[in-house]
Structure formats: C-alpha cells, structure tokens
Amino acid sequence: MKLMALRNRRSLLGPGHEAEWEQINAGKRELLAGGPRGSLEARLRRGQRLSAQAARLRRAIVGH
C-alpha cells in the first residue's frame, strides 16, 4: 500500500512543473550573476525564497 502511495506522488521531475523550475533557475542565475548583491534585506528575502524552494523540492522528492 505504501509503495502505491509513493508511485502516485507527483515529482518536480515530472511534466507540468516547468514554471517552478524556471523560478528556481532564475534565482540561481541571479545569485551567480555576481556584481553588487543589493541590500541586506534584499539578500535575506532572496535567501528565504531559495530556502522555501529547496523545502518544496525536498518534500516533492522524499515526502513530508
């Protein structure tokens, strides 16, 4: 029964998650672009956003 639940769970690797991957990739591009990184507040917001994305990715892969 548990195996069936794992099979039915949607993954970010499957189709239909292109928009979320684009957000993740845009954040990575922004961080890798270099140059002035903005204010402390902007860096904290960016870090919080990336952390939330990482948490969603983890939940999608391994579950709750």
N, C-alpha and C positions, 0 to 999 in steps of 0.2 A: 504494500500500500504506500509506504513512504517513497519507494522508488518511482511510483506513478506520479506522485506529487512533484518530485524533482524533474521528471520529464516534462510535465505540464508547465513548469515555471518558465516565464519568458526571460530571456537574457538580453543584455545590451548588445551582444554579438549577433543576435538575430535581426531579421529585417524589421524596419519600422522605427528604428532608434537613431536615424541619421541626424535629426535635429539636436538630440542630446550630445551625440559625438561631435557635432560642429561646435557646440558650446564648449565642450572640453578642449577641443583642439584650438579654438580661438583663445582660450585662457592660457594654454601652453605657449602659443605663438606670442601673445602679449608679454609673457614673462621672459621668453627667450629673445625678444627684440632688443633688449639692452637699453642703453640711454637712461635718462632720468626716470626714475620709477615712481615719481609722484610723492604725495604727502604720506605721512604715516597712516592717516585714516584711509587713504586710497589703497595702500598696501594691505592693511588689515581687512578691508572689505574684499579685496581680491583673494586673499588667503582664506577667508571664511567661505567664499564662493567655491574655491577649488576644493576645500575640505568637504563641503557639502556634496560636491560632485563625486569625490572619492568615496564618501559614505554610501551614496546611491549605487555606485558601481560595485562596491563590496556586497551590498545587500542583494543586488541582482545576480551576483556570481555565487555567493555562499548562503544566501538566505538571511533571515532575521537574526 
